[in-house]
């Protein structure tokens, strides 16, 4: 049986043996990821921080291209701090959870003002915008080899099974973290953190874990009991409410689209969008919807609706379109080239649906909406 965290020397020796087996496995099976340092080289704190912020609630596959794009445009934290938030939001568009981009920019400015040096401890890192317990632990361990546990979803799953933690999440998180922390070695803490992530991604998967290939197979309490696939126990998800609203896509004779900026705080803060009405439980009638329009015009309702899933609710949007002879002066901007606009995925879907007849000006916007990560979204054609 695995020793529980405690001061006894025998327990610490056993923990070192467990950690050593994982590190030996990692040396032969580590994933090659664009933000990881080559073997024998120190990780760049900027690279680690940038990748970890992007990886929050997002898959490795979705992040890789965005990470390369950011690093090519802004190779260090000073370069990122020097650009506008609009530039950062536009480059982030499609990756989702846009508060991360706003916090990324805030932190870049703070670190640049401190000489471009990131804090070396998890405690200090947590004081920066957008950095929570996991991200602080990951940066401290991977960039500075601090003896910190980095408990992402993959690592939590591995540790929950290794110690057979059967308390449901999220109540079990602290217990899992304590167990994980007890195994972190004094040296190679960063490799240990990444090894846990890789083990959860490649071997200790949510379903049908490849237990015979696991370096901890003989140590795993859940496997001994035959309950590995049942752990970690997750609390039942609450049903997501459905909200509905209307969007107004106006296009002038040159093909420019009217966009307005969302409030800085809240969902999709600071991003661009076509004018929208409020989101409520029911669609407004056509008469009531037209009262929400940004200006008087010959608004035509498009057939069908746009559907999009957010973390805590589902959204359905009816779309109205108007062709205008000249640009109406309201608090917004008429944009001809949408390719670099800070438009989140749901807004690109709305515009693509509104202008379904296509055309060279909007083909790029439609294609970009179609190839953005499908995390918790449904297409406008499959509501």
C-alpha positions as CSV (number, residue, x, y, z in Angstrom):
1,X,0.0,0.0,0.0
2,X,1.2,3.5,-0.8
3,X,2.3,5.5,2.3
4,X,0.1,8.5,3.2
5,X,1.8,11.9,3.5
6,X,3.7,12.2,6.8
7,X,7.0,12.9,8.4
8,X,8.3,9.3,8.6
9,X,11.5,8.7,6.7
10,X,10.3,5.3,5.4
11,X,7.3,7.0,3.8
12,X,9.5,9.6,2.1
13,X,11.8,6.8,0.7
14,X,8.8,5.0,-0.7
15,X,7.5,8.3,-2.2
16,X,10.9,8.7,-3.9
17,X,10.7,5.3,-5.4
18,X,7.2,6.0,-6.8
19,X,8.4,9.3,-8.2
20,X,11.5,7.7,-9.7
21,X,9.4,5.1,-11.6
22,X,7.3,7.9,-13.1
23,X,10.4,9.9,-14.1
24,X,12.0,6.9,-15.7
25,X,8.8,6.3,-17.7
26,X,8.7,10.0,-18.7
27,X,12.3,9.9,-19.9
28,X,11.3,7.4,-22.5
29,X,7.7,8.5,-23.3
30,X,7.5,12.3,-22.9
31,X,5.3,14.1,-25.5
32,X,7.0,16.6,-27.7
33,X,5.2,19.8,-27.3
34,X,6.1,23.2,-28.7
35,X,6.4,24.9,-25.3
36,X,8.5,22.3,-23.7
37,X,12.3,22.8,-23.3
38,X,14.6,20.3,-24.9
39,X,16.1,17.7,-22.6
40,X,18.8,19.1,-20.5
41,X,17.7,22.7,-21.1
42,X,15.9,25.1,-18.7
43,X,12.3,26.0,-19.6
44,X,11.7,29.7,-20.5
45,X,9.3,31.1,-17.8
46,X,7.5,33.2,-20.6
47,X,7.0,30.0,-22.7
48,X,5.7,28.1,-19.7
49,X,3.3,30.9,-18.6
50,X,2.0,31.5,-22.1
51,X,1.3,27.9,-22.7
52,X,-0.3,27.2,-19.3
53,X,-2.7,30.2,-19.7
54,X,-3.7,28.9,-23.1
55,X,-4.1,25.4,-21.8
56,X,-6.6,26.3,-19.1
57,X,-9.8,24.5,-20.1
58,X,-8.5,23.9,-23.6
59,X,-6.9,20.9,-25.4
60,X,-3.3,20.6,-26.4
61,X,-4.4,20.2,-30.0
62,X,-6.3,23.4,-30.0
63,X,-3.6,25.4,-28.3
64,X,-0.5,24.4,-30.3
65,X,-1.2,26.7,-33.4
66,X,-2.2,29.7,-31.2
67,X,0.9,29.3,-29.1
68,X,3.2,29.3,-32.2
69,X,1.4,32.4,-33.5
70,X,1.7,34.3,-30.3
71,X,5.4,33.4,-29.9
72,X,6.1,34.4,-33.5
73,X,4.5,37.8,-33.0
74,X,5.5,38.4,-29.4
75,X,8.7,36.4,-28.6
76,X,9.0,37.7,-25.0
77,X,6.9,39.2,-22.3
78,X,8.1,42.8,-23.0
79,X,6.8,42.5,-26.6
80,X,3.5,41.2,-25.5
81,X,3.1,44.0,-22.9
82,X,3.9,46.7,-25.5
83,X,0.9,45.9,-27.8
84,X,-2.7,46.9,-27.4
85,X,-5.3,44.7,-25.8
86,X,-7.2,44.7,-29.1
87,X,-4.2,43.1,-30.8
88,X,-4.1,40.4,-28.1
89,X,-7.9,39.7,-28.3
90,X,-7.8,39.5,-32.1
91,X,-5.0,37.0,-32.0
92,X,-6.8,35.0,-29.3
93,X,-10.1,35.0,-31.2
94,X,-11.5,31.5,-31.5
95,X,-9.6,30.1,-28.5
96,X,-12.4,30.9,-26.1
97,X,-12.6,31.9,-22.4
98,X,-11.6,35.5,-23.3
99,X,-10.9,36.6,-19.8
100,X,-7.7,34.6,-20.1
101,X,-6.5,37.0,-22.9
102,X,-7.3,40.1,-20.9
103,X,-5.5,38.7,-17.9
104,X,-2.6,37.6,-20.1
105,X,-2.2,41.2,-21.2
106,X,-2.5,42.5,-17.7
107,X,0.1,40.1,-16.4
108,X,2.5,40.8,-19.3
109,X,2.4,44.5,-18.3
110,X,3.1,43.8,-14.7
111,X,6.0,41.4,-15.4
112,X,7.5,43.8,-18.0
113,X,7.4,46.6,-15.4
114,X,9.3,44.3,-13.0
115,X,12.2,43.9,-15.5
116,X,10.6,41.1,-17.4
117,X,11.3,38.5,-14.6
118,X,8.5,36.2,-13.5
119,X,8.1,35.5,-9.8
120,X,9.8,32.2,-8.9
121,X,7.4,30.9,-6.2
122,X,3.8,29.6,-6.5
123,X,2.7,32.0,-3.8
124,X,4.0,35.1,-5.7
125,X,2.8,33.8,-9.0
126,X,-0.8,33.5,-7.7
127,X,-0.8,37.3,-7.1
128,X,-0.7,37.9,-10.9
129,X,-4.0,38.2,-12.9
130,X,-5.3,34.9,-14.3
131,X,-3.0,32.6,-12.3
132,X,-4.7,30.2,-9.9
133,X,-3.4,27.4,-7.8
134,X,-2.7,24.9,-10.6
135,X,-1.1,27.4,-13.0
136,X,1.1,28.8,-10.3
137,X,2.2,25.3,-9.3
138,X,2.9,24.4,-12.9
139,X,5.0,27.6,-13.7
140,X,6.9,27.3,-10.4
141,X,7.7,23.6,-11.0
142,X,8.4,23.6,-14.8
143,X,10.2,27.0,-15.1
144,X,12.0,27.1,-11.7
145,X,12.0,23.4,-10.6
146,X,10.2,24.4,-7.4
147,X,8.8,21.5,-5.4
148,X,5.2,22.2,-6.2
149,X,2.3,20.0,-7.3
150,X,0.7,21.0,-10.6
151,X,-2.7,19.4,-10.4
152,X,-4.5,19.7,-13.7
153,X,-7.4,17.4,-14.7
154,X,-5.0,14.7,-16.0
155,X,-2.9,14.8,-12.8
156,X,-5.9,14.8,-10.6
157,X,-7.3,11.7,-12.3
158,X,-3.9,9.9,-11.9
159,X,-3.6,10.8,-8.2
160,X,-7.2,10.0,-7.4
161,X,-6.7,6.5,-8.8
162,X,-3.3,6.0,-7.4
163,X,-4.6,6.6,-3.8
164,X,-8.2,5.5,-4.5
165,X,-9.7,8.8,-3.5
166,X,-13.4,8.2,-3.8
167,X,-14.7,11.5,-2.5
168,X,-16.5,13.4,-5.3
169,X,-15.0,16.3,-7.1
170,X,-14.7,19.2,-6.5
171,X,-14.7,18.4,-2.7
172,X,-11.8,16.0,-3.2
173,X,-9.5,18.5,-4.9
174,X,-7.6,19.5,-1.7
175,X,-7.1,15.9,-0.7
176,X,-5.8,14.9,-4.1
177,X,-3.5,17.9,-4.1
178,X,-2.0,16.9,-0.8
179,X,-1.4,13.4,-2.0
180,X,0.1,14.8,-5.2
181,X,2.4,17.2,-3.3
182,X,3.7,14.3,-1.2
183,X,5.1,12.6,-4.3
184,X,6.9,15.6,-5.8
185,X,10.6,15.0,-5.8
186,X,13.2,17.5,-4.5
187,X,14.8,17.4,-8.0
188,X,13.2,17.4,-11.4
189,X,9.9,18.8,-10.0
190,X,9.1,20.3,-13.4
191,X,9.7,16.9,-15.2
192,X,7.5,15.2,-12.5
193,X,4.7,17.7,-13.1
194,X,4.8,17.2,-16.9
195,X,5.1,13.4,-16.4
196,X,1.9,13.4,-14.4
197,X,0.1,15.3,-17.2
198,X,1.5,12.9,-19.9
199,X,0.6,9.8,-17.9
200,X,-3.0,11.1,-17.6
201,X,-3.2,12.0,-21.2
202,X,-1.6,8.9,-22.7
203,X,-2.1,6.0,-20.2
204,X,-4.4,6.9,-17.3
205,X,-7.2,8.1,-19.6
206,X,-10.8,8.7,-18.4
207,X,-12.0,5.5,-20.1
208,X,-10.2,2.3,-20.6
209,X,-6.9,3.3,-19.0
210,X,-3.9,1.2,-20.3
211,X,-3.0,0.0,-16.8
212,X,-0.5,-2.7,-18.0
213,X,1.6,0.1,-19.6
214,X,1.5,2.3,-16.5
215,X,4.7,2.7,-14.4
216,X,2.5,2.9,-11.3
217,X,0.4,-0.2,-12.1
218,X,1.7,-2.1,-9.1
219,X,1.2,0.9,-6.8
220,X,-2.3,1.9,-7.9
221,X,-4.9,1.3,-5.2
222,X,-7.8,1.8,-7.6
223,X,-6.5,-0.9,-9.9
224,X,-6.1,-3.3,-7.0
225,X,-9.8,-2.7,-6.2
226,X,-10.9,-2.8,-9.8
227,X,-12.4,0.7,-9.6
228,X,-10.0,2.7,-11.7
229,X,-12.5,3.7,-14.4
230,X,-14.9,4.9,-11.7
231,X,-12.4,7.4,-10.3
232,X,-12.3,10.3,-9.9
233,X,-15.9,10.6,-8.8
234,X,-17.5,13.6,-10.4
235,X,-20.5,15.5,-9.0
236,X,-23.6,15.5,-11.2
237,X,-23.6,18.3,-13.7
238,X,-26.5,20.8,-13.4
239,X,-28.6,21.3,-16.5
240,X,-27.4,24.3,-18.5
241,X,-30.2,26.9,-19.0
242,X,-31.1,28.1,-22.5
243,X,-31.0,31.8,-23.4
244,X,-32.3,33.3,-26.6
245,X,-31.7,36.6,-28.3
246,X,-31.4,38.5,-31.6
247,X,-28.4,39.8,-33.5
248,X,-28.4,42.6,-36.2
249,X,-25.8,42.3,-39.0
250,X,-25.7,45.5,-41.0
251,X,-23.6,45.7,-44.3
252,X,-23.0,48.7,-46.4
253,X,-22.5,48.8,-50.1
254,X,-18.7,48.3,-49.8
255,X,-19.3,45.1,-47.8
256,X,-18.3,46.6,-44.4
257,X,-20.0,45.1,-41.3
258,X,-21.1,47.2,-38.3
259,X,-19.4,45.9,-35.1
260,X,-19.6,47.2,-31.6
261,X,-17.5,46.5,-28.6
262,X,-18.8,44.4,-25.6
263,X,-18.3,45.8,-22.1
264,X,-14.8,45.1,-20.7
265,X,-16.2,43.2,-17.7
266,X,-18.2,40.0,-18.1
267,X,-18.6,37.4,-20.7
268,X,-16.5,37.9,-23.9
269,X,-15.4,41.2,-22.3
270,X,-13.8,43.7,-24.7
271,X,-14.5,41.6,-27.8
272,X,-16.3,42.8,-30.9
273,X,-19.8,41.8,-32.1
274,X,-22.6,42.8,-34.3
275,X,-25.3,44.7,-32.3
276,X,-27.3,42.3,-30.1
277,X,-30.4,42.4,-28.1
278,X,-30.7,41.1,-24.5
279,X,-30.5,37.4,-23.8
280,X,-33.7,36.1,-22.2
281,X,-35.7,32.8,-21.9
282,X,-37.7,33.3,-25.0
283,X,-37.2,34.9,-28.5
284,X,-38.9,38.2,-28.9
285,X,-41.6,38.6,-31.5
286,X,-40.5,40.2,-34.7
287,X,-42.1,43.5,-33.7
288,X,-40.3,43.5,-30.4
289,X,-37.0,42.4,-31.9
290,X,-37.0,45.3,-34.3
291,X,-37.3,47.7,-31.4
292,X,-33.9,46.3,-30.3
293,X,-32.3,47.1,-33.6
294,X,-29.4,49.7,-33.5
295,X,-31.1,51.9,-36.1
296,X,-34.0,51.9,-38.4
297,X,-33.5,50.0,-41.6
298,X,-35.1,47.3,-43.8
299,X,-34.2,44.4,-41.4
300,X,-34.8,40.9,-42.8
301,X,-34.9,37.9,-40.6
302,X,-32.6,35.0,-41.8
303,X,-34.1,31.5,-41.7
304,X,-32.8,29.3,-39.0
305,X,-30.9,30.2,-35.8
306,X,-27.3,30.1,-34.5
307,X,-26.6,27.9,-31.6
308,X,-23.6,28.1,-29.3
309,X,-22.7,26.5,-26.0
310,X,-21.0,28.4,-23.2
311,X,-19.8,26.8,-20.0
312,X,-22.9,27.6,-18.0
313,X,-25.6,28.0,-20.5
314,X,-26.7,27.4,-24.1
315,X,-27.4,30.3,-26.5
316,X,-29.7,30.5,-29.5
317,X,-29.6,33.6,-31.7
318,X,-32.1,34.7,-34.4
319,X,-30.3,36.9,-37.0
320,X,-31.6,40.0,-38.8
321,X,-29.7,41.4,-41.8
322,X,-29.9,44.9,-43.4
323,X,-28.2,46.3,-46.4
324,X,-27.6,50.1,-46.0
325,X,-26.7,52.7,-48.6
326,X,-24.3,54.6,-46.2
327,X,-22.7,54.0,-42.9
328,X,-24.9,55.0,-40.0
329,X,-23.0,57.0,-37.3
330,X,-23.4,55.1,-34.1
331,X,-21.0,54.0,-31.3
332,X,-19.2,51.3,-33.3
333,X,-17.0,50.7,-36.3
334,X,-17.7,49.6,-39.9
335,X,-15.2,46.8,-40.7
336,X,-14.4,45.7,-44.2
337,X,-11.8,43.0,-43.4
338,X,-12.9,40.7,-40.6
339,X,-9.8,38.6,-40.7
340,X,-8.0,40.5,-37.9
341,X,-11.1,41.6,-35.9
342,X,-11.4,40.5,-32.3
343,X,-14.5,38.4,-33.0
344,X,-15.2,35.4,-30.7
345,X,-16.3,32.2,-32.4
346,X,-20.0,32.8,-31.6
347,X,-20.0,36.2,-33.3
348,X,-18.2,34.8,-36.4
349,X,-20.9,32.1,-36.6
350,X,-23.6,34.8,-36.4
351,X,-22.0,36.8,-39.2
352,X,-21.4,33.7,-41.3
353,X,-25.1,32.7,-40.9
354,X,-26.2,36.2,-41.8
355,X,-24.2,36.4,-45.0
356,X,-24.8,32.8,-46.0
357,X,-24.9,33.7,-49.7
358,X,-21.1,34.1,-49.4
359,X,-18.7,36.3,-51.3
360,X,-14.9,36.9,-51.2
361,X,-15.1,39.4,-48.4
362,X,-16.8,37.1,-46.0
363,X,-15.5,33.7,-47.1
364,X,-12.6,34.0,-44.7
365,X,-14.8,34.8,-41.8
366,X,-17.0,31.7,-42.5
367,X,-14.0,29.4,-42.9
368,X,-12.4,30.7,-39.7
369,X,-15.6,30.1,-37.7
370,X,-15.8,26.6,-39.1
371,X,-12.3,25.6,-38.1
372,X,-12.2,27.1,-34.6
373,X,-12.1,24.5,-31.8
374,X,-15.5,22.8,-31.3
375,X,-15.3,22.9,-27.5
376,X,-18.9,23.0,-26.2
377,X,-20.3,24.4,-29.4
378,X,-22.8,23.3,-32.0
379,X,-23.0,24.5,-35.6
380,X,-25.8,26.8,-36.8
381,X,-27.0,23.9,-38.9
382,X,-27.5,21.4,-36.1
383,X,-29.4,23.3,-33.4
